[in-house]
Amino acid sequence: MKNKLYKLKRILFQPKALFLLFLLLSMCITITNVNQPSSMGVGERMDITIDVDVAPAEDAAHNIIFGVLAPEAWDIASNATVSYTSDNGNGAMRLANGADPDYATPIMDLAGIGENYGLVEWVVFISDETVSGANGVNFSGQIQLSMDVGTDNLKTQLGYIVGTSGYGITEGETDIRFTPCMEVTGGSNPLIDLCGPLPFPVTFKPAEYTYDDIIHIGFDATKGPEGSPTALSGATDVYLCAKAVIDGQAIEVCDNASITKMRSIGIDQWEVSIWPRQLFNALPSQEIADITFSFINENGDVEVKNPDTGEDFQIIANCTN
């Protein structure tokens, strides 16, 4: 008898046997369809339905875990409502709180943020009641989501994840669906394209130049870290704070002189034209090895640097001629 029990234990704890045991105690969830508008007007409320198929591999009852990826600016945690209908019961869903397990972090780790460059968040909802399932008896359901889309012109990719409290947020026990980027229109602001490339606040004209050319530097104060505004957004005056290495010596021009004052070319849009040799009083025979810069306000107590590195912006001579 002991010998038979020993053989049984050996079989159960073989890797393949453990994998089969895992399959027997799992729940396959599939998002089969998402019905979501492709565009909305500012201030409108968007209604979305998510169709789900469930294939239980055990008799069990669990809470539904539902995550929504949406722009932070929409603040859906304070305005969204969620409910569900299914073959095995209907009910409401509530916002996850501090007493619940942390679902948002594993969702972010597993799903990411799709095509968005940032400024989005996963918001998690949990069913008020458990939903029962029977081993081998598939059933279907639908999640109904309603939320405000905010007051800004914005383009974003929304995402959805469905799981259960019994299995948590793990690969194979949840399903994730990202929809094509949708757009909110009708606002007064320039389009915030979260689906586009990460905004960068600086432009150079011409595209190719040497340190002996006149270089036009553009600064968009609305494009800071992860697309949020810079510290100089709304500033009355903006100045260039430039540094260079001339014949091995560090030179700095960082004051509110007329030569460094930027021209306002629109709301939070600035431009300055520099001739590096004039700016740094470099003689034709002297070598300019490096130029870096930041932007400051008139008092010099607010400074904006490269949002990607936290260091000064760089002017790199790139003329191929």
Sequence and secondary structure as in RCSB ss.txt:
>XXXX:A:sequence
MKNKLYKLKRILFQPKALFLLFLLLSMCITITNVNQPSSMGVGERMDITIDVDVAPAEDAAHNIIFGVLAPEAWD
IASNATVSYTSDNGNGAMRLANGADPDYATPIMDLAGIGENYGLVEWVVFISDETVSGANGVNFSGQIQLSMDVG
TDNLKTQLGYIVGTSGYGITEGETDIRFTPCMEVTGGSNPLIDLCGPLPFPVTFKPAEYTYDDIIHIGFDATKGP
EGSPTALSGATDVYLCAKAVIDGQAIEVCDNASITKMRSIGIDQWEVSIWPRQLFNALPSQEIADITFSFINENG
DVEVKNPDTGEDFQIIANCTN
>XXXX:A:secstr
 HHHHHHHHHHHTSHHHHHHHHHHT EEEEEEEEE  SEEETT EEEEEEEEEEEESSSEEE EEEEEEEEGGG 
GGGT EEEEEETT  EEEEE  TTS   HHHHHHHHTTTT  SSEEEEEEEESS EEEBTTB EEEEEEEEEE  
SS EEE  EEEEEETTTBS TTS EEEE   EEEE  SS  EETTS    SEEEESSS  TTS EEEEEETT  G
GG   TTTT S  EEEEEEEETTEEEEE S  TTTB EEEETTEEEEEE HHHHTT  TTS EEEEEEEEE TTS
  EE  TTTSS EEE      
